[in-house]
Each structure stands twice: as C-alpha cells, then as structure tokens.
Amino acid sequence: MAGFFPVFFKSYWAGDMAATESTVRLGTANALASLLVVLLAPLLGVIADRCGYKKRLLLMLAMLGALMSGSLYLVGEGYWLVAAALYVFAVIGFAGGNVTYDALLLDVAERAELERISARGFALGYLGGGLLFALNVLMVLYPESFGLADKGQAVRVAFLSVALWWALFTLPVLLFVREPPRAQGAAASAGFTGAWTELRFTWRLLRSLPMAFLFLLAYWCYIDGVDTIVRMAVDYGLALGFPSESLLSALLLTQFVGFPAALLFGRLGDRIGAKRAIWLALMVYVIAVFWAWRMTAAWEFYGLAVMIGLVQGGIQSMSRALYARLIPAEHAGRLFGLYNMMGKFAAVVGPLLVGWVALLSGSSRIGILSILILFLVGGLLLAGVRVAEGERQAARVVGG
C-alpha cells in the first residue's frame, strides 16, 4: 500500500498522466477504500461476534486481499482504473480482515495474557512485513540477481509474492485456531441492524464523556495526517522526480526504525504523560511536513523516513493510552470499537485533501503542505482535552 503500488501506479498504470492528475486518482482510490472499510467495519464486527463467524470471515477477507494483490501482476500498462479497483478491494480485504483478526484475540488468549499475546502479534506483523518488504526492495534494486528481466517485472512479481505470503501465513489460522462454538448465534442478516444499533448506543454513551469525545475529534484530525503521509509519501517523492529505488529503501528504513522507537516512546510517555508525548510527536510531524515541502534531494527523503519512524509508532501507542484514561473500563470494548472506526474513517479526508490541493494548485509541494491543516486542527483540539477532568467523567459514568 505504501511502497510498490504508488510507484507502479504513477510510472506504469498512469504513466501518461501529469503527476498531479495521477496523485488525485491515487488519493481518491485511498479515500474510497477507507470509506468502504468504515461502512463495513461495524457490520463485520457484529456478524463475527454475534454469529460466531470470526475465523470464517477472516479467511474470506484474507483470501480476497491476497487474490486482489496477486491480480495486480496481470494488469497491463495504462489500465489505471483496473489497478485502482483491485487496490480498493485488496485494502478492504486487509482492513476488514484485521477487524475479525482483532476479535479473535479474546478466543485465543486468557485475560491475563491479552497484552502479551497482542504485543507478540504486532511484533510479528512488523517483522513479517519488514522481511518481505526488504526482499521485494532487493528484487527491485537487483532484478538480475533474482532472474528477472528488469525493475518493472520485479515490482509485478512483488505483488505476486505478497499474495502468496499472505495466503501462506493465513494457513495457521485455518489449521490450528479453534473458534469456540456459539450456543445460540444470531442470524447473519441481523448483523447490519445490530451493528448500527450498538453504534448509536455508543455515541449516546460518549456524550456523557465530553473529554473523551473531544479527544476523538482531535485524534480523527491528526491521525488523518499521519495516515496520509504513509499512503502518499512515495507518490509525492515520485512527483518530485526522486528515483523509486530511493523511496522504497526509505520506506524500509521507516519500518525498522519504527518498531524500537515505539517502545522507547512508551517509556517517554510514562515520564511526561501521554498528552505531552503526543504533542511532541505532532511537533515532529509539522517539522517533517515543512521539510518535505522544501526538500530537493533524494537523501532528504531518507532523513524524513528516520524522522517519521521515530514518532509514527509513538503517536499511535500514546493516543491509545490517553484514550484509555478518558473512558470507563466497563465500556472499553465498545468505546475502543468507535476509536478504531474513527481511525479508519480518518484515512478518507487526507488523501483527498492532498490530491485535490495538488491538482487545483498545480503543485505537489502545496498538496503535501496541506497536511499541516490536519495536524494544526488536531493539536488545537488536543489542547482542550483536560486529562484529570476526563478521568473524573469516566469515574462518574461508572458510579452512575
């Protein structure tokens, strides 16, 4: 999503377009995929939980994502619309599968080990994604060493390798995970109605937690900026004329810097508090956007990759920790469900903002600069979040 698709989309499937025109098409595809995930997530979550279909849905969605990713290998030059459609369905398979994957955690782990098992899942995800991405980058840099004709074929084979890797590591779920049977599951047809009924109840609950609600608004804005940078960074680098090999290597650097940096950021949050840690990360992101606006050399992309890697995991982990302080533990499940839904919905606005500002202004640099709006609005809203008062509000909900 962040590396190879933007490269091939701009240079191969949409190679006859102006840079700003292909950017707006890529941004629109990202926004559409995110919007569809937002609409589907409540339905998938309720069906998986109430009907006992977690494992079945996970396998279906994983196979959808793998099939769509592998099919990109077959898309010919200039067929940008077909490539974008396959990409949208692949994102649905990935993000939708994560909804049911997260729900399986309570079926495979005891209460006392939830954090440990969840952390191992994230750690192995970083490791697995990083290893395959490293292999794919090497294929692009040295295609002859892998028996490939050129870099273009290497990128196409990378899509195929993702599909095979995805399917292969879904097999352990199929073979070894046992989902407890439901004594009396609800009908799947009732899932959609139940999902939106529960969502309305959650919003009513959130109205009694003003600080948590304000934080969610802030989170929606600034995490939109974070996700947009991840999704549009390579497209922006290509628009500036940087070689794709440098951009992919920089993304790989972000992947491996991000994991240990997130752990260190957690310690920082313990010392200065989650809200201040988020502020620190936002300041780094603002500096990074200004740097990206002015950069002229490919080596600067590596510097930005390290800078983003240092705070990307940190802002995500600190946001979750701060939100946990503002909600009652008795309702953590449904309220964190809303938190994750807002996070997915955040990925709709940013790519559209960057794409359309770039198109209307005729400058990819101004397009990337527009991300500052998301960070500034998010930071201003975060300033109004009073953590101690939010904790008292959460306690009153429990007491009531």
C-alpha positions in Angstrom: 0.0 0.0 0.0 2.7 2.5 0.9 5.6 1.3 -1.4 5.1 -0.6 -4.6 1.6 0.3 -5.6 2.2 4.1 -5.7 5.4 3.6 -7.7 3.8 1.3 -10.3 0.6 3.3 -10.4 2.4 6.6 -11.3 5.0 5.2 -13.6 3.2 2.3 -15.3 -0.6 2.2 -15.0 -1.0 6.0 -15.0 2.3 6.8 -16.8 0.7 9.0 -19.4 -0.8 11.4 -16.9 0.6 14.5 -15.3 2.0 14.0 -11.8 -0.8 15.9 -10.1 -3.5 14.1 -12.1 -2.2 10.6 -11.1 -1.9 11.9 -7.5 -5.6 12.8 -7.3 -6.5 9.4 -8.7 -4.4 7.6 -6.2 -5.7 9.8 -3.3 -9.3 9.1 -4.5 -8.7 5.4 -4.5 -7.3 5.5 -1.0 -10.2 7.6 0.3 -12.8 5.3 -1.4 -11.1 2.2 0.1 -11.1 3.8 3.6 -14.7 4.9 3.3 -15.9 1.4 2.3 -14.0 -0.1 5.3 -15.7 2.4 7.6 -19.1 1.4 6.3 -18.3 -2.3 6.5 -16.4 -2.5 9.8 -19.4 -2.3 12.2 -21.2 -5.0 10.1 -18.2 -7.3 10.1 -17.6 -6.8 13.8 -21.2 -7.7 14.8 -21.5 -10.6 12.5 -18.2 -12.0 13.7 -19.1 -11.6 17.3 -22.8 -12.4 17.4 -22.8 -15.2 14.8 -19.5 -16.9 15.6 -18.1 -16.2 12.1 -14.7 -14.7 13.1 -12.5 -17.3 11.6 -14.6 -17.8 8.5 -14.7 -14.0 7.8 -11.0 -13.7 8.5 -10.2 -16.4 5.9 -12.6 -15.0 3.3 -11.3 -11.4 3.7 -7.6 -12.5 3.7 -8.1 -14.5 0.6 -9.9 -11.5 -1.0 -6.9 -9.3 -0.2 -4.4 -11.9 -1.4 -6.3 -12.5 -4.7 -6.7 -8.9 -5.5 -3.0 -8.2 -4.7 -1.8 -11.1 -6.9 -4.1 -10.0 -9.7 -2.2 -6.7 -10.0 0.6 -8.8 -11.6 -1.8 -9.2 -14.6 -2.8 -5.6 -15.1 -1.4 -4.1 -18.3 0.2 -0.7 -18.9 -2.2 2.2 -18.9 -5.1 0.4 -17.1 -5.1 2.6 -14.1 -8.8 2.2 -13.4 -8.5 -1.6 -13.2 -5.4 -1.3 -10.9 -7.2 1.2 -8.7 -10.2 -1.1 -8.4 -8.1 -4.1 -7.4 -6.3 -2.0 -4.9 -9.5 -0.9 -3.3 -10.7 -4.4 -2.9 -7.3 -5.5 -1.6 -7.4 -2.8 1.1 -10.9 -4.0 2.1 -9.6 -7.5 2.5 -6.7 -6.2 4.6 -8.6 -3.8 6.8 -11.7 -5.9 7.1 -9.6 -9.0 7.9 -8.0 -7.0 10.7 -11.4 -6.4 12.3 -12.1 -10.1 12.7 -8.4 -10.9 13.5 -8.6 -8.5 16.5 -11.9 -10.0 17.6 -10.2 -13.5 17.7 -7.8 -12.3 20.3 -10.3 -13.0 23.1 -10.8 -16.5 21.8 -7.1 -17.5 21.7 -5.8 -15.8 24.8 -6.7 -15.8 28.5 -7.5 -12.5 30.2 -4.1 -12.4 32.0 -2.2 -12.7 28.7 -4.1 -10.4 26.4 -1.5 -7.7 26.4 1.4 -10.1 25.9 -0.3 -12.1 23.0 -1.5 -8.9 21.4 2.0 -7.4 21.5 3.5 -10.5 20.0 1.0 -10.3 17.2 2.1 -6.7 16.4 5.8 -7.6 16.8 5.5 -10.5 14.3 3.5 -8.3 12.0 6.3 -5.7 11.9 8.8 -8.5 11.4 6.9 -10.3 8.7 6.0 -7.2 6.8 9.6 -5.8 7.1 11.2 -9.0 5.9 9.1 -9.4 2.8 9.4 -5.7 2.0 13.1 -6.0 2.3 13.1 -8.9 -0.1 10.9 -7.0 -2.5 13.2 -3.9 -2.4 16.2 -6.1 -3.2 14.3 -7.6 -6.1 13.7 -4.1 -7.5 17.3 -2.9 -6.9 18.9 -6.0 -8.3 16.4 -7.7 -10.6 19.0 -9.7 -12.5 20.1 -11.5 -9.3 16.6 -12.9 -9.0 16.4 -13.9 -12.6 14.1 -11.0 -13.5 14.3 -9.0 -16.7 14.0 -5.5 -15.2 12.7 -3.4 -12.3 9.2 -3.3 -13.8 8.9 -7.1 -13.7 10.4 -7.1 -10.2 7.6 -4.8 -9.0 4.9 -7.0 -10.6 6.4 -10.1 -9.1 6.4 -8.3 -5.7 2.6 -8.1 -5.9 2.5 -11.8 -6.6 4.9 -12.5 -3.6 2.6 -10.5 -1.3 -0.4 -12.6 -2.3 1.5 -15.9 -1.7 3.0 -14.7 1.6 -0.5 -13.5 2.7 -2.1 -16.8 1.9 0.7 -18.9 3.3 0.6 -17.2 6.7 -3.2 -17.4 6.9 -2.9 -21.2 6.9 -2.0 -21.5 10.7 -5.4 -19.9 11.5 -7.1 -22.4 9.2 -5.3 -25.4 10.7 -4.7 -24.6 14.4 -7.0 -21.9 15.7 -10.2 -23.3 17.2 -13.1 -20.7 17.5 -15.4 -21.6 20.4 -18.9 -22.5 19.1 -21.7 -20.2 19.9 -24.5 -21.7 21.8 -27.1 -19.6 20.0 -25.7 -17.4 17.3 -27.7 -14.5 15.8 -28.7 -14.7 12.1 -26.1 -13.1 9.8 -28.9 -11.0 8.3 -29.4 -9.3 11.6 -25.7 -8.2 11.7 -26.1 -4.8 9.9 -29.1 -3.7 12.0 -27.4 -4.8 15.2 -24.2 -3.0 14.3 -25.8 0.4 13.8 -28.0 -0.1 16.9 -24.9 -0.7 19.0 -23.1 2.2 17.4 -25.9 4.6 18.3 -25.8 3.4 21.9 -22.0 4.0 21.9 -22.5 7.6 20.7 -25.0 8.2 23.5 -22.5 6.9 26.0 -19.8 9.1 24.5 -21.9 12.2 25.0 -21.5 11.6 28.8 -17.7 11.7 28.3 -17.0 15.2 26.8 -13.2 15.0 27.2 -13.1 11.6 25.5 -15.3 12.9 22.7 -13.1 16.0 22.3 -10.0 13.7 22.2 -11.7 11.6 19.5 -12.2 14.7 17.3 -8.5 15.6 17.8 -7.4 12.1 17.1 -9.5 12.0 13.9 -7.7 15.1 12.6 -4.1 14.4 13.4 -4.1 10.6 12.8 -5.6 11.5 9.3 -2.3 13.5 8.8 -0.2 10.5 9.9 -2.0 8.0 7.7 -1.9 10.4 4.7 1.8 10.7 5.0 2.2 6.9 5.0 -0.1 6.5 2.0 1.0 9.4 -0.2 4.8 9.8 0.7 6.0 7.7 -2.2 3.7 9.4 -4.7 5.0 12.7 -3.6 8.6 11.7 -3.9 7.9 10.4 -7.4 6.2 13.7 -8.3 9.4 15.5 -7.3 11.4 13.3 -9.6 13.2 11.1 -7.0 14.2 7.6 -8.1 11.7 4.9 -6.9 14.6 2.8 -5.5 15.5 5.5 -3.0 11.9 5.9 -2.0 11.4 2.2 -1.4 14.6 2.0 0.6 13.5 4.9 2.7 10.2 3.2 3.5 12.0 0.1 4.5 14.1 2.3 6.9 11.0 3.7 8.4 9.7 0.1 9.0 12.7 -1.0 11.0 13.2 2.4 12.9 9.6 2.5 13.9 9.5 -0.7 16.0 12.2 0.0 18.6 11.3 3.7 18.5 7.7 2.9 19.5 9.0 1.0 22.6 11.2 4.0 23.6 8.3 6.4 23.1 6.3 4.3 25.5 8.9 5.0 28.2 8.9 8.7 27.4 5.1 8.7 27.8 5.4 7.1 31.2 7.7 10.0 32.3 5.9 13.1 30.8 2.4 11.8 30.2 0.6 10.6 27.0 -0.7 14.0 26.1 2.7 15.7 26.1 4.2 12.8 24.2 1.5 13.3 21.5 2.3 17.0 21.4 6.0 16.2 20.9 5.2 13.8 18.1 2.9 16.4 16.4 5.7 19.0 16.5 8.0 16.5 14.8 5.3 15.9 12.1 4.9 19.6 11.5 8.7 20.0 11.0 8.7 16.9 8.7 5.9 18.4 6.5 7.8 21.7 6.2 10.9 19.8 5.3 9.1 17.8 2.7 7.7 21.0 1.2 11.2 22.4 0.7 13.3 19.3 0.0 15.1 18.9 -3.3 17.4 15.9 -2.9 16.7 12.2 -2.6 18.9 11.9 0.5 16.5 14.2 2.3 13.8 11.5 1.9 15.9 9.2 4.0 16.2 11.8 6.7 12.4 12.2 6.7 12.0 8.4 6.8 14.0 8.3 10.0 12.2 11.3 11.5 8.8 9.7 10.8 9.9 6.3 12.0 10.9 7.8 15.3 7.3 9.1 16.1 4.9 7.1 14.0 4.5 4.2 16.4 4.8 6.5 19.4 1.8 8.7 18.4 -0.3 5.7 17.8 0.5 4.0 21.1 0.3 7.2 23.2 -3.1 8.0 21.6 -4.5 4.7 22.6 -3.1 5.1 26.1 -4.6 8.6 26.5 -8.0 7.5 25.3 -7.9 4.6 27.7 -7.6 7.1 30.6 -10.7 9.0 29.4 -13.1 6.1 29.3 -14.6 3.7 31.9 -13.0 0.2 31.8 -16.5 -1.3 31.9 -17.3 0.1 28.4 -13.8 -0.2 26.9 -14.8 -2.7 24.3 -17.5 -0.7 22.5 -15.7 2.6 23.0 -12.4 1.3 21.5 -14.5 -0.1 18.7 -15.6 3.5 18.0 -11.9 4.6 18.3 -10.8 2.1 15.7 -13.7 3.1 13.4 -12.7 6.8 13.7 -9.1 5.8 12.9 -10.2 4.1 9.7 -12.5 7.0 8.7 -9.6 9.4 9.2 -7.9 7.9 6.1 -10.7 9.3 3.9 -10.1 13.0 4.1 -6.3 13.3 4.0 -5.6 11.6 0.6 -8.4 13.6 -1.0 -7.1 16.8 0.5 -3.6 16.3 -0.8 -4.7 15.1 -4.2 -7.2 17.9 -4.9 -5.0 20.7 -3.5 -2.1 19.4 -5.7 -4.4 19.3 -8.7 -6.0 22.7 -8.2 -2.8 24.4 -7.4 -0.8 22.6 -10.0 1.9 21.8 -7.4 2.6 18.6 -5.5 4.5 20.6 -2.9 1.5 22.7 -2.0 -0.5 19.5 -1.9 1.8 17.9 0.8 1.8 21.2 2.7 -2.0 21.0 3.1 -1.4 18.1 5.6 -0.5 20.9 8.1 -4.1 21.7 8.4 -4.9 18.3 9.9 -2.0 18.5 12.4 -2.8 22.0 13.5 -6.6 21.4 13.9 -5.8 18.2 15.7 -3.3 19.9 18.0 -5.7 22.7 18.9 -8.5 20.3 19.8 -6.0 18.2 21.8 -5.1 21.3 23.8 -8.7 21.4 25.1 -8.5 17.9 26.5 -8.1 18.1 30.3 -7.0 14.6 31.3 -7.8 14.9 35.0 -11.3 16.1 34.3 -11.7 13.3 31.7 -10.8 10.7 34.3 -13.4 12.1 36.7 -16.0 12.0 34.0 -15.2 8.3 33.3 -15.4 7.6 37.1 -18.9 9.3 37.3 -20.2 7.1 34.4 -19.1 4.0 36.4 -20.6 5.4 39.6 -23.9 6.3 37.8 
